[in-house]
Amino acid sequence: MNNTASFSIPLSLRASGSALKIIAILSMVADHCAYFLMEPDAPFYGVFRSLGRIAASNI
């Protein structure tokens, strides 16, 4: 019996390795800009820092 589930990502949603690297770079830049250029109580500080954490969690 074959109990393995099959999951396929549609071609329209797939990203190349280069595209993923660019997304990671942009999210890390947003994180660093928030860290060095914004006050911690600024409105988008948490948003930019969270974007950077997403990139760091996928290393």
Long-range contacts (C-beta under 8 A, 24 or more apart in sequence): 23-55, 24-55, 24-58, 25-55, 27-51, 27-52, 27-54, 27-55, 28-52, 28-55, 28-56, 31-55, 31-56
